[in-house]
Amino acid sequence: MLTQNVYLGLDFSRLLGARSYGELRRTVGRFLSEVESAEYRARADAVSAAVEAADADVVALQEASLFRKQEPGDFASMGAESADTVVVDILAEVERALEARGLRYERAAVTATSDAELPAETDDGPVDLRVTDRNALLVRAGVDVDGVVTNSYEADLALPVPGTDQEVALRRGYARADIATDEVEFTAVSTHLESVSSFLRVVQARELLDDLRGTNPVVLCGDLNSGPEYDPAAYRVLTERFTDSYDRVKPRSKGNTCCQSPDLRNDRSQLSRRIDAVLRRGALRATDARRVNHKRSDRLEVDGDDGRVSMWPSDHAGIVATFEAT
């Protein structure tokens, strides 16, 4: 199993903290003007390289987002249409990178959670930017998949759009599938818990446990935004029923997974907490667990419109864990 938050590159809670509608439009427009397809392609290739090195049967992705735009924008207009021109599809970029390496993986489950459209002011006039966040499970071709569930948590966060009477719902959820390899059968889950509210994280963690009740064995992967030494409430809820594979294999290692600078250009790693996890329950034993995309040697050199930049593959490190049936 490999889990990786692939980083959409945008923080909705910060965007919606703008002091005015005009500031929001300028901030979204600035983000849109700075989107570099080459950077997303390079970061996707780094994920595919980690998948290849791990020889993973299952890949759990968070923030595998889809960016779309509409020109001219019609945000808040009567009869406004949803943006549908693709700017970047992070999940598709990862799939293309895997295919370029001769690796055959298929979508087992994809959950679209937040689907928000915001106004942008650009040099070419008003544009609407639509961001659809997704959790995904990819499986190696030939692996049997059944029992697919795609679900958003009932507990979500609604934030007002500055200067309007509208709100944006920041939803979280999970993608789930029953997996059968030659060696083992289990349920795989990819989830992403709320980032800005400890209370909502705990509620979502409990909802997830309820949804997984009676299912064994389970490998639960994701960005929990909670960990053994960082805002641990949701992590503790989950680890009452699950075992942390990284803790079990490397009990003396902090294994920090978060977070690099938002622009990914920091030279020295800023990973200071472990909030990404591969948890397991049932008749499985973790035989190894390690981080990926966390070393300075994992940094990328990317040629973009503004020249060559050095950057991390994501603001999160990934985790690889291997299991055997017991």
C-alpha positions as CSV (number, residue, x, y, z in Angstrom):
1,M,0.0,0.0,0.0
2,L,1.1,3.5,-0.8
3,T,-0.7,6.6,0.5
4,Q,0.1,10.1,-0.7
5,N,-1.6,13.5,-0.4
6,V,-0.7,14.8,-3.8
7,Y,-1.4,18.4,-2.9
8,L,-3.9,20.5,-4.9
9,G,-1.8,23.7,-4.3
10,L,-4.7,25.7,-2.9
11,D,-6.0,26.4,0.6
12,F,-9.7,27.2,0.5
13,S,-9.9,28.2,4.1
14,R,-7.2,30.9,3.5
15,L,-8.9,32.0,0.3
16,L,-12.2,32.4,2.0
17,G,-10.5,34.4,4.7
18,A,-10.1,37.3,2.3
19,R,-11.3,40.6,3.7
20,S,-13.4,41.5,0.7
21,Y,-14.9,40.2,-2.5
22,G,-12.3,42.2,-4.5
23,E,-9.5,40.7,-2.5
24,L,-10.9,37.2,-3.1
25,R,-11.1,37.8,-6.8
26,R,-7.5,39.0,-7.0
27,T,-6.2,36.1,-4.9
28,V,-8.0,33.5,-6.9
29,G,-6.8,35.2,-10.1
30,R,-3.3,35.2,-8.9
31,F,-3.4,31.5,-8.2
32,L,-4.9,30.8,-11.6
33,S,-2.2,32.8,-13.3
34,E,0.5,30.9,-11.5
35,V,-0.8,27.4,-12.3
36,E,2.1,25.6,-14.0
37,S,1.1,22.4,-15.8
38,A,4.7,21.4,-15.9
39,E,4.9,21.4,-12.2
40,Y,1.9,19.2,-11.7
41,R,3.2,16.8,-14.3
42,A,6.6,16.6,-12.6
43,R,5.0,16.1,-9.2
44,A,2.7,13.4,-10.6
45,D,5.8,11.7,-12.0
46,A,7.4,11.7,-8.6
47,V,4.4,9.9,-7.2
48,S,4.5,7.4,-10.0
49,A,8.2,6.8,-9.3
50,A,7.4,6.1,-5.6
51,V,4.7,3.7,-6.7
52,E,7.1,1.9,-9.0
53,A,9.8,1.6,-6.3
54,A,7.2,0.3,-3.8
55,D,5.7,-2.1,-6.3
56,A,2.4,-1.2,-4.6
57,D,-0.8,-3.2,-5.2
58,V,-3.0,-0.3,-4.1
59,V,-2.4,3.4,-4.2
60,A,-4.4,5.7,-2.0
61,L,-4.4,9.4,-3.1
62,Q,-5.8,12.5,-1.4
63,E,-6.3,15.9,-3.0
64,A,-6.3,14.3,-6.4
65,S,-8.1,17.3,-7.5
66,L,-9.6,18.6,-10.8
67,F,-9.3,22.3,-11.7
68,R,-11.7,23.8,-14.3
69,K,-12.4,27.3,-15.5
70,Q,-15.0,29.4,-17.3
71,E,-14.2,32.4,-19.4
72,P,-15.8,34.9,-19.0
73,G,-16.9,34.1,-15.5
74,D,-20.5,34.4,-14.4
75,F,-20.1,33.9,-10.7
76,A,-23.2,34.9,-8.7
77,S,-25.2,35.6,-11.9
78,M,-28.7,34.3,-12.4
79,G,-28.5,31.0,-14.2
80,A,-24.8,30.8,-13.8
81,E,-23.2,27.7,-15.5
82,S,-20.5,25.5,-13.9
83,A,-17.0,25.8,-15.2
84,D,-16.0,22.9,-17.4
85,T,-12.7,23.8,-19.2
86,V,-10.0,21.6,-17.6
87,V,-7.0,23.4,-16.4
88,V,-5.3,20.6,-14.4
89,D,-6.5,17.1,-13.6
90,I,-4.1,15.8,-10.9
91,L,-5.5,12.3,-10.8
92,A,-5.2,12.0,-14.6
93,E,-1.6,13.3,-14.4
94,V,-0.7,10.6,-12.0
95,E,-2.4,8.0,-14.2
96,R,-0.5,9.3,-17.3
97,A,2.8,9.2,-15.3
98,L,2.2,5.6,-14.3
99,E,1.4,4.6,-17.8
100,A,4.6,6.3,-19.1
101,R,6.5,4.1,-16.8
102,G,4.8,1.0,-18.2
103,L,2.8,0.6,-15.0
104,R,-0.8,-0.5,-15.4
105,Y,-3.1,0.8,-12.7
106,E,-6.9,1.2,-12.7
107,R,-9.3,3.3,-10.8
108,A,-11.0,1.2,-8.1
109,A,-12.9,4.1,-6.4
110,V,-12.9,7.9,-6.7
111,T,-14.9,10.1,-4.3
112,A,-15.6,13.7,-5.3
113,T,-15.9,15.7,-2.1
114,S,-15.8,19.5,-2.2
115,D,-16.8,21.0,-5.6
116,A,-16.5,24.7,-5.3
117,E,-16.5,27.5,-7.8
118,L,-15.0,30.9,-7.0
119,P,-14.6,34.2,-9.0
120,A,-11.2,35.3,-10.2
121,E,-10.0,38.6,-11.7
122,T,-7.3,38.1,-14.4
123,D,-5.6,40.3,-16.9
124,D,-8.1,39.0,-19.5
125,G,-11.1,39.8,-17.4
126,P,-13.4,37.8,-15.0
127,V,-12.9,34.1,-14.8
128,D,-14.5,31.4,-12.6
129,L,-12.3,28.8,-11.1
130,R,-13.9,25.5,-10.1
131,V,-12.0,23.0,-7.8
132,T,-13.3,19.5,-7.4
133,D,-11.4,17.7,-4.6
134,R,-11.2,13.9,-4.8
135,N,-10.0,10.9,-2.8
136,A,-8.9,7.9,-5.0
137,L,-7.9,4.3,-4.8
138,L,-5.9,3.0,-7.7
139,V,-5.1,-0.8,-8.0
140,R,-2.7,-2.7,-10.1
141,A,-4.3,-4.1,-13.2
142,G,-5.5,-7.7,-12.6
143,V,-6.2,-7.1,-8.9
144,D,-9.8,-8.1,-8.2
145,V,-12.0,-5.2,-6.9
146,D,-15.5,-5.4,-5.4
147,G,-17.7,-3.6,-2.9
148,V,-16.8,-0.1,-4.0
149,V,-18.1,2.7,-1.8
150,T,-17.7,6.5,-2.4
151,N,-18.9,8.6,0.4
152,S,-18.7,12.2,1.8
153,Y,-19.0,12.7,5.5
154,E,-22.1,14.2,6.8
155,A,-20.1,16.6,9.0
156,D,-18.7,19.3,6.8
157,L,-17.5,22.9,7.1
158,A,-19.4,25.8,5.4
159,L,-17.5,29.0,4.9
160,P,-19.0,32.3,3.6
161,V,-17.8,33.8,0.3
162,P,-16.5,37.3,1.3
163,G,-18.8,40.1,0.1
164,T,-21.6,37.8,-1.0
165,D,-24.5,35.9,0.6
166,Q,-23.1,32.6,-0.7
167,E,-21.3,29.8,1.1
168,V,-18.8,27.2,0.1
169,A,-19.1,23.7,1.6
170,L,-15.7,22.1,2.3
171,R,-16.6,18.5,2.3
172,R,-14.4,15.5,3.2
173,G,-14.9,11.8,2.5
174,Y,-13.5,8.5,1.6
175,A,-13.1,6.0,-1.2
176,R,-13.4,2.3,-0.3
177,A,-13.1,-1.0,-2.1
178,D,-12.7,-4.7,-1.4
179,I,-9.4,-5.9,-2.8
180,A,-8.3,-9.4,-3.5
181,T,-4.6,-10.2,-4.4
182,D,-3.0,-13.6,-4.8
183,E,-1.9,-13.4,-1.1
184,V,-4.7,-11.6,0.8
185,E,-8.2,-10.1,0.8
186,F,-8.9,-6.9,2.5
187,T,-10.9,-3.6,2.4
188,A,-8.8,-0.6,1.3
189,V,-9.8,3.0,2.3
190,S,-8.4,6.4,1.2
191,T,-9.7,9.3,3.3
192,H,-8.9,12.9,4.1
193,L,-10.2,14.4,7.4
194,E,-11.0,18.1,7.9
195,S,-7.9,20.3,8.3
196,V,-9.2,23.3,10.3
197,S,-11.5,21.9,12.9
198,S,-10.5,19.3,15.5
199,F,-14.1,18.8,16.4
200,L,-15.1,18.0,12.8
201,R,-12.2,15.6,12.5
202,V,-13.3,13.6,15.5
203,V,-16.9,13.5,14.2
204,Q,-15.7,12.4,10.7
205,A,-13.4,9.7,12.3
206,R,-16.4,8.3,14.3
207,E,-18.5,8.3,11.2
208,L,-15.9,6.4,9.3
209,L,-15.6,3.8,12.1
210,D,-19.3,3.3,12.0
211,D,-19.2,2.8,8.2
212,L,-16.5,0.2,8.5
213,R,-18.1,-1.7,11.4
214,G,-18.0,-5.4,10.8
215,T,-15.5,-5.2,8.0
216,N,-12.3,-7.1,8.4
217,P,-9.5,-6.9,7.5
218,V,-9.1,-3.3,6.6
219,V,-6.2,-1.1,5.6
220,L,-7.1,2.6,6.2
221,C,-4.9,5.1,4.5
222,G,-5.0,8.9,4.4
223,D,-4.3,12.4,5.5
224,L,-5.9,12.4,9.0
225,N,-4.8,16.0,9.9
226,S,-4.2,14.3,13.3
227,G,-1.4,12.2,14.6
228,P,0.2,10.7,17.7
229,E,1.9,14.0,18.6
230,Y,-0.2,16.6,16.7
231,D,-3.8,17.4,17.7
232,P,-4.3,13.6,18.4
233,A,-8.0,13.5,19.2
234,A,-9.2,12.0,15.8
235,Y,-6.1,9.8,15.6
236,R,-6.9,8.3,19.0
237,V,-10.5,7.7,18.0
238,L,-9.2,5.7,15.0
239,T,-6.4,3.9,16.8
240,E,-8.9,2.6,19.4
241,R,-10.0,0.2,16.6
242,F,-6.9,0.2,14.3
243,T,-3.2,-0.3,14.6
244,D,-0.8,2.3,13.2
245,S,1.5,0.4,10.9
246,Y,4.3,3.0,11.1
247,D,4.3,3.0,14.9
248,R,4.3,-0.8,15.0
249,V,7.3,-1.2,12.6
250,K,9.2,1.9,13.6
251,P,8.2,2.8,17.2
252,R,11.3,5.0,17.7
253,S,10.9,7.1,14.6
254,K,8.8,10.3,14.4
255,G,8.2,9.8,10.7
256,N,7.0,13.3,10.1
257,T,4.9,13.8,7.0
258,C,3.7,17.4,7.0
259,C,4.2,20.0,5.8
260,Q,6.4,21.7,3.2
261,S,5.9,25.4,2.3
262,P,2.7,26.0,0.3
263,D,4.8,26.9,-2.8
264,L,6.9,23.7,-2.2
265,R,10.1,25.7,-2.9
266,N,11.6,25.6,0.6
267,D,15.2,24.3,0.5
268,R,15.3,22.5,3.8
269,S,12.5,20.1,4.7
270,Q,9.8,21.6,7.0
271,L,8.1,18.3,7.9
272,S,7.4,18.6,11.6
273,R,4.4,16.2,12.4
274,R,3.1,12.9,11.3
275,I,-0.6,13.3,10.2
276,D,-0.6,10.8,7.3
277,A,-1.1,7.2,8.2
278,V,-1.6,3.6,7.1
279,L,-3.7,1.9,9.7
280,R,-4.7,-1.7,9.7
281,R,-7.3,-3.9,11.4
282,G,-7.9,-7.6,11.3
283,A,-5.8,-10.6,10.2
284,L,-3.0,-8.6,8.7
285,R,0.5,-7.9,10.0
286,A,2.6,-5.0,8.9
287,T,6.0,-6.2,7.7
288,D,7.4,-2.8,6.7
289,A,6.5,0.9,6.8
290,R,8.5,3.8,5.4
291,R,8.1,7.3,4.1
292,V,8.5,8.4,0.5
293,N,9.0,11.8,-1.2
294,H,10.5,13.3,2.0
295,K,14.3,13.4,1.3
296,R,16.1,16.3,-0.1
297,S,17.1,14.0,-3.0
298,D,13.4,13.7,-3.8
299,R,13.2,17.4,-4.8
300,L,12.4,18.1,-8.4
301,E,13.9,20.4,-11.0
302,V,11.1,21.8,-13.1
303,D,11.3,24.0,-16.2
304,G,8.3,26.3,-16.3
305,D,7.3,29.6,-17.8
306,D,9.4,31.5,-15.2
307,G,12.5,29.4,-15.6
308,R,13.8,26.4,-13.7
309,V,12.6,25.9,-10.1
310,S,13.4,23.4,-7.4
311,M,10.4,22.0,-5.5
312,W,9.2,19.1,-3.4
313,P,6.8,16.5,-4.9
314,S,4.1,17.5,-2.4
315,D,3.6,19.4,0.8
316,H,3.2,15.9,2.4
317,A,5.5,12.9,2.5
318,G,3.8,9.6,1.5
319,I,3.9,6.4,3.4
320,V,4.4,2.9,2.0
321,A,3.4,-0.1,4.1
322,T,3.5,-3.8,3.3
323,F,1.4,-6.5,4.9
324,E,1.1,-10.3,5.2
325,A,-2.0,-12.3,6.2
326,T,-2.0,-13.9,9.6
